[in-house]
Amino acid sequence: MAQTVFFVIVGILIFNYLLEQFLDYLNATCWSDTLPPELADIYDAEKYKRSQQYLRWKQRFSTMTDAFSFLVMMLMLFLGGFALADSLVREVTTHPILMALLFFGMLGLAADLISIPFSAYNTFVIEERFGFNTTTVKTFILDRFKGWVVGALIGGGLLALIVWIYESSGQWFWLIAWVAISAFMIFMSMFYSNLIVPLFNKQRPLEEGELRDAIEGFAEKVGFKLKNIYVIDSSRRSTKGNAYFTGLGAKKRIVLYDTLIGKHSVEELVAVLAHEIGHYKKKHTVKNIFLSLLQTGIMLYILSWFLKSPVPSAALGAQEPGFHMSVLAFALLYSPLSMFIGLAMNGLSRKHEYQADRFAGVNYRPEALAMALKKLSVDNLSNLRQHPVYVFFNYSHPPLLKRLEALRHINGRRDRTNGS
C-alpha cells in the first residue's frame, strides 16, 4: 500500500510538471511582434519589442527553475531524502512538536538557500537588464534574513499550535484547528499592514493635496468611509507600480506604490483607487476570506482522516509514522484537489475584477481607468497576448485587452444614455 501511495505521489508531481510546461508552451505560441491597436496610443514599437524580449527571458528562466525544482523533488523521493531528514530529527528529539518544527524548518531553510542563486539571478540580471530592479545587495540579504525570522516566529508558532491541538484533541482536531487558523487568518487580514509590512517597507500617509482631496471626494461620493490612504516605498526594490486594498472594518486601508504616483495623472490614480474601493463595496474581500476559511476547513477535515493511517509516512520512507511526515505526504497528494479549487478561485477572482472595473467605470471615469491599466501594462512590460487555456489555469485577473473591451462597453452605454 505504501509503495502504491509513493507512485501516486510521483505521478501527481510528473503530471503537474508536464502540465505547467505545456501551458507555458501554449502561451508562448500566442506571442506576437505586432502591437495590439488598443495600445498604439501609448506603446511605441521599440518598447513593445522589448516587452517581447522580457517575456522570452522570463519564460526561459521559469523553464530552468521549474526543471531544477522537479529534479530536486524526484531525487528527494527516490533517494529517501525526506526519510533521511525524519531520521535526523528523531536523533535530536522525539517530542512531536519539536520534531515537526525541526523537520519543516530544516526543509524550508534548505529550499530557501537553494533558491537564493535563482532569486538573485532574476533580480540582478533579468530585472536589472530590463530596467526594473532597484534592489541593492544589502536589501536583498536583509529581506532573506527578515523572511526567515518572520517565518520562524509566525509559521513556527502556528505549526506548534496545530501539532499541540492534534496531540490534545483527538477526533475534534480538525474543528479546533480550523477555529484557531480562522482566527489567525482574520487577525492577519486586519493587521498585516500594521505588523508585517513595516518590517520590509516604509508606509506613510498620503500627503494633503490634490490627489488626496480627489480620492476622499470620490470615497465620500460612493459612501466609502476612508481614513487610511498610504504610500509604500516600493521603489526600494522595483520600478513596477501597483495599488491594493487591505484590512477589514476600521483597519481597512488603501495602499499606493510610490512608483505609481509619479507615472499617472490624478484622474488615473483615482480610477485605480475606485477599482479597489469597488472590491470592498462589492464585498469581494469578505467573500474571499469566507471562501478561504471554508477551503481550510475542508482541507483540515480530510487531513484528520489522513493522519489516522501510518501509510502516508511509510510512503515517504519513514520507519515509523509521524505527524510531520503525514502532513508532507498529504500536501503532495492534495495538490490535484488544490488545483481544481485554485481554478475555481481564479475564475471567481477574474469575475470580481470585472465587477470592480465596472464599479470604477460607472461611478467614476472608465476612460481614466482604461488609461491607467494601459500604462501599468506598458511600464511593467506585461504580456498582452495570452492563450485562453493559460489564462484559465493561471490568471487571477482578466487579460488587459478583455478589461479594456469591458470598459469600452461602459463608455458606449454612457454615450447612448447621454444621447437619448
C-alpha positions in Angstrom: 0.0 0.0 0.0 2.8 2.4 0.9 4.5 1.8 -2.4 1.3 2.5 -4.3 0.9 5.8 -2.5 4.5 6.6 -3.3 4.0 6.1 -7.0 0.7 8.1 -6.9 2.7 11.0 -5.4 5.4 10.6 -8.1 2.6 10.5 -10.8 1.0 13.7 -9.5 4.3 15.5 -9.5 5.1 14.4 -13.0 1.6 15.4 -14.2 1.9 18.8 -12.6 5.3 19.5 -14.1 4.3 18.4 -17.6 1.0 20.4 -17.4 3.0 23.6 -16.4 5.4 23.1 -19.3 2.5 22.5 -21.8 0.7 25.6 -20.6 3.9 27.7 -20.9 4.3 26.4 -24.5 0.7 27.2 -25.4 1.1 30.7 -24.0 4.3 31.3 -26.0 2.5 30.4 -29.2 0.3 33.5 -28.8 3.1 36.0 -28.5 3.4 38.4 -31.4 5.7 41.2 -32.6 2.6 43.1 -33.8 1.4 45.7 -31.3 -2.3 45.5 -30.4 -4.1 48.5 -31.8 -5.7 49.2 -28.4 -2.3 50.3 -27.1 -0.9 52.1 -30.1 -1.6 55.5 -28.4 1.0 54.9 -25.6 3.1 52.0 -26.7 5.9 52.6 -29.2 7.2 49.8 -31.4 10.6 49.7 -29.8 9.3 49.3 -26.2 6.8 46.7 -27.3 9.6 44.7 -28.9 11.4 45.0 -25.6 8.4 43.6 -23.8 8.5 40.5 -26.0 12.2 40.0 -25.2 11.3 40.3 -21.5 8.7 37.6 -21.8 11.1 35.3 -23.5 13.8 35.8 -20.9 11.2 35.2 -18.1 9.9 32.0 -19.8 13.4 30.6 -20.3 14.2 31.3 -16.7 11.0 29.8 -15.5 11.6 26.6 -17.5 15.0 26.3 -16.0 13.8 26.8 -12.4 10.9 24.5 -12.8 13.1 21.7 -14.2 15.5 22.2 -11.3 12.8 22.1 -8.7 11.2 19.0 -10.3 14.6 17.2 -10.4 15.3 18.0 -6.7 11.9 16.7 -5.7 12.4 13.5 -7.6 15.8 13.0 -6.0 14.3 13.6 -2.6 11.6 11.0 -3.2 13.7 8.3 -4.9 16.8 8.7 -2.8 14.9 8.8 0.5 15.7 12.5 1.3 12.6 13.0 3.3 13.2 9.8 5.3 16.7 10.9 6.0 15.5 14.3 7.3 13.0 12.4 9.5 15.7 10.2 11.0 18.0 13.1 11.7 15.2 14.9 13.5 14.4 11.7 15.6 18.0 11.6 16.7 17.6 15.0 18.2 14.1 14.6 19.8 11.0 12.5 19.8 8.7 15.3 21.0 6.1 15.7 18.3 6.0 19.5 18.3 9.8 19.8 18.2 10.1 17.1 15.5 7.6 19.0 13.3 9.4 22.3 13.9 12.8 20.9 13.2 11.7 18.8 10.2 9.8 21.6 8.3 12.4 24.2 9.5 15.2 22.1 8.0 13.4 21.5 4.7 12.2 25.2 4.5 15.7 26.6 5.1 17.4 24.2 2.7 14.8 25.0 0.0 15.3 28.8 0.5 19.1 28.5 0.4 18.9 26.6 -2.8 16.6 29.2 -4.3 18.9 32.1 -3.5 21.0 31.9 -6.6 17.9 31.7 -8.8 16.3 34.7 -7.0 19.5 36.7 -7.2 19.8 36.0 -11.0 16.2 37.0 -11.5 16.6 40.2 -9.5 20.1 41.4 -10.5 20.3 40.0 -14.1 16.8 39.8 -15.7 15.0 42.6 -13.8 18.2 44.7 -14.0 18.6 44.2 -17.7 15.1 45.4 -18.4 15.3 48.4 -16.0 13.0 47.2 -13.2 15.5 46.4 -10.4 16.3 48.9 -7.7 17.1 46.3 -5.0 20.6 46.6 -3.5 22.6 43.6 -2.4 22.1 44.8 1.2 18.3 44.9 0.8 18.3 41.5 -0.9 20.2 39.9 2.0 18.2 41.7 4.7 14.9 40.6 3.1 16.1 37.0 3.3 17.0 37.2 7.0 13.8 39.0 7.9 11.8 36.4 5.9 13.5 33.6 7.9 12.8 35.3 11.2 9.1 36.1 10.4 8.6 32.6 9.0 10.2 31.0 12.1 8.1 33.1 14.5 4.7 33.1 12.8 5.0 29.9 10.8 6.7 28.0 13.6 4.3 29.3 16.2 1.2 28.3 14.1 2.7 24.9 13.3 3.4 24.2 17.0 -0.1 25.2 17.9 -1.6 22.8 15.3 0.6 19.9 16.4 -0.4 20.6 20.0 -4.1 20.6 19.1 -3.6 17.3 17.2 -1.9 15.7 20.2 -4.5 17.0 22.7 -7.9 17.0 21.0 -8.3 13.6 19.3 -11.3 13.4 16.9 -12.0 17.1 17.2 -8.6 18.1 15.9 -9.8 19.4 12.5 -12.6 21.6 14.1 -10.4 23.1 16.8 -7.5 23.7 14.4 -10.0 25.3 12.0 -11.2 27.7 14.6 -7.6 28.6 15.5 -6.4 29.0 11.9 -9.5 31.0 11.1 -8.9 33.4 13.9 -5.3 33.8 12.8 -6.3 34.5 9.2 -8.8 37.1 10.2 -6.3 38.7 12.5 -3.7 38.9 9.8 -6.2 40.3 7.3 -6.8 43.1 9.7 -3.3 43.8 11.0 -0.9 42.6 8.3 -0.2 46.1 7.1 0.5 47.3 10.7 2.6 44.3 11.8 4.4 42.7 8.8 4.7 45.3 6.1 6.7 47.8 8.2 9.4 45.1 8.6 10.1 45.3 4.9 8.8 48.7 3.7 8.0 52.2 5.0 4.5 53.4 4.7 3.5 57.0 5.1 0.1 58.6 4.9 -0.7 60.2 1.6 0.1 63.9 2.0 -2.5 66.6 1.8 -3.1 68.0 -1.7 -5.0 67.5 -5.0 -4.6 63.7 -5.1 -5.8 63.1 -1.5 -8.7 65.5 -2.0 -9.8 63.8 -5.1 -9.6 60.3 -3.5 -11.5 61.4 -0.4 -14.1 63.2 -2.6 -14.8 60.1 -4.6 -14.9 57.9 -1.4 -17.4 60.2 0.1 -19.5 60.2 -3.1 -19.8 56.4 -3.1 -20.3 56.2 0.7 -17.0 54.6 1.5 -15.6 55.6 4.9 -11.9 56.1 4.2 -9.3 57.4 6.7 -6.3 55.4 5.8 -4.6 56.2 2.5 -0.9 55.2 2.5 2.0 55.3 0.1 4.6 52.5 0.3 8.2 52.8 -0.7 8.1 50.0 -3.3 10.8 51.9 -5.3 13.4 50.4 -2.9 13.1 47.2 -4.8 11.5 47.7 -8.2 10.2 50.3 -10.6 7.0 48.4 -11.1 3.8 50.1 -9.9 0.7 48.8 -8.2 -2.0 49.6 -5.6 -4.0 47.4 -3.3 -6.8 47.3 -0.6 -6.2 45.6 2.7 -7.8 45.2 6.1 -11.3 45.0 7.5 -13.6 47.4 9.3 -11.8 50.3 10.9 -8.4 48.7 9.9 -9.1 48.9 6.2 -6.6 50.9 4.2 -5.7 51.7 0.6 -2.0 51.5 -0.3 -0.4 53.2 -3.3 3.1 52.2 -4.6 5.2 55.3 -4.7 6.3 54.2 -8.2 2.6 54.5 -9.3 2.1 58.1 -8.3 4.8 59.7 -10.5 3.6 57.9 -13.6 -0.1 58.6 -13.6 -2.4 61.6 -13.6 -4.7 62.4 -10.6 -7.7 61.1 -12.6 -6.0 57.8 -13.4 -4.9 57.3 -9.7 -8.5 58.0 -8.5 -9.7 55.5 -11.1 -7.3 52.9 -9.7 -8.4 53.6 -6.2 -12.1 53.5 -7.3 -11.4 50.0 -8.6 -10.0 49.0 -5.2 -13.0 50.6 -3.4 -15.2 48.6 -5.8 -13.8 45.4 -4.3 -14.9 46.5 -0.9 -18.3 47.8 -1.9 -19.0 44.5 -3.7 -17.9 42.6 -0.6 -15.2 40.8 -2.5 -12.8 40.9 0.5 -15.3 39.3 2.8 -16.3 36.7 0.2 -12.7 35.8 -0.4 -12.0 35.4 3.3 -15.1 33.3 3.8 -14.1 31.0 0.9 -10.5 30.7 2.2 -11.8 29.7 5.6 -14.2 27.2 4.0 -11.3 25.7 2.0 -9.2 25.5 5.1 -11.9 23.7 7.0 -12.4 21.1 4.2 -8.6 20.6 4.0 -8.3 20.0 7.7 -11.2 17.6 7.8 -9.6 15.5 5.0 -6.2 15.7 6.8 -7.8 14.5 10.1 -8.7 11.2 8.4 -5.4 11.1 6.6 -3.4 11.3 9.8 -5.1 8.2 11.2 -3.1 5.9 8.8 0.6 5.1 9.0 0.7 4.6 5.2 1.5 8.2 4.2 4.6 8.3 6.4 5.7 4.9 5.1 5.2 6.1 1.5 7.9 8.7 2.1 10.2 6.1 3.6 9.8 6.8 7.3 10.5 3.9 9.7 7.7 5.0 12.0 4.7 7.3 11.5 4.9 10.9 12.4 2.6 14.0 12.2 5.2 15.9 10.1 5.7 13.1 7.5 2.0 12.5 7.2 1.3 16.2 6.6 4.0 16.4 3.9 2.6 13.3 2.1 -0.9 14.8 2.4 0.3 18.1 0.9 1.7 16.3 -2.1 -1.4 14.1 -2.6 -3.8 17.0 -2.0 -2.3 19.1 -4.9 -4.8 17.8 -7.6 -7.8 18.9 -5.4 -5.9 22.1 -4.6 -5.5 22.7 -8.3 -9.2 22.4 -9.0 -10.1 24.7 -6.1 -7.5 27.1 -7.4 -9.1 27.1 -10.9 -12.5 27.9 -9.3 -11.0 30.7 -7.2 -9.1 32.2 -10.2 -12.4 32.2 -12.2 -14.2 33.9 -9.3 -11.3 36.4 -8.9 -11.5 37.3 -12.6 -15.2 37.9 -12.2 -14.6 40.1 -9.2 -12.0 42.2 -11.2 -14.6 42.8 -13.9 -17.1 43.9 -11.3 -14.6 46.2 -9.6 -13.7 47.7 -13.0 -17.4 48.2 -13.7 -17.8 49.9 -10.3 -15.0 52.3 -11.1 -16.2 52.9 -14.7 -19.9 53.6 -13.7 -19.1 55.7 -10.6 -16.0 57.5 -11.9 -14.5 57.5 -15.4 -14.0 54.3 -17.5 -11.5 56.1 -19.8 -9.3 57.1 -16.9 -9.2 53.5 -15.6 -8.5 52.2 -19.1 -5.6 54.6 -19.5 -4.2 53.6 -16.0 -4.4 49.9 -16.9 -2.6 50.6 -20.2 0.2 52.5 -18.5 0.6 49.8 -15.9 0.9 47.2 -18.5 3.4 49.2 -20.6 5.5 50.1 -17.6 5.6 46.5 -16.4 6.2 45.1 -19.9 3.2 42.8 -19.3 2.1 40.0 -21.7 -0.6 41.4 -23.9 -1.4 38.2 -25.8 -2.2 35.2 -23.7 -3.6 31.8 -24.6 -7.1 31.3 -23.2 -6.2 28.0 -21.6 -3.2 29.6 -19.9 -5.5 32.4 -18.6 -8.0 29.8 -17.4 -5.3 28.0 -15.3 -3.1 30.8 -14.1 -4.7 34.2 -14.2 -6.5 35.7 -11.2 -7.0 38.9 -13.3 -8.6 39.1 -16.7 -6.2 39.9 -19.6 -5.7 43.6 -20.3 -7.4 43.6 -23.7 -10.5 42.0 -22.2 -10.7 44.5 -19.4 -10.4 47.4 -21.9 -13.2 45.9 -24.0 -15.5 45.7 -21.0 -14.6 49.4 -20.1 -15.4 50.5 -23.7 -18.9 48.9 -23.3 -19.5 51.1 -20.2 -18.4 54.2 -22.2 -20.7 53.1 -25.1 -23.7 52.8 -22.8 -22.9 56.2 -21.3 -22.8 57.8 -24.7 -26.1 56.2 -25.7 -27.7 57.3 -22.5 -26.4 60.9 -22.8 -27.5 61.0 -26.5 -31.0 60.0 -25.6 
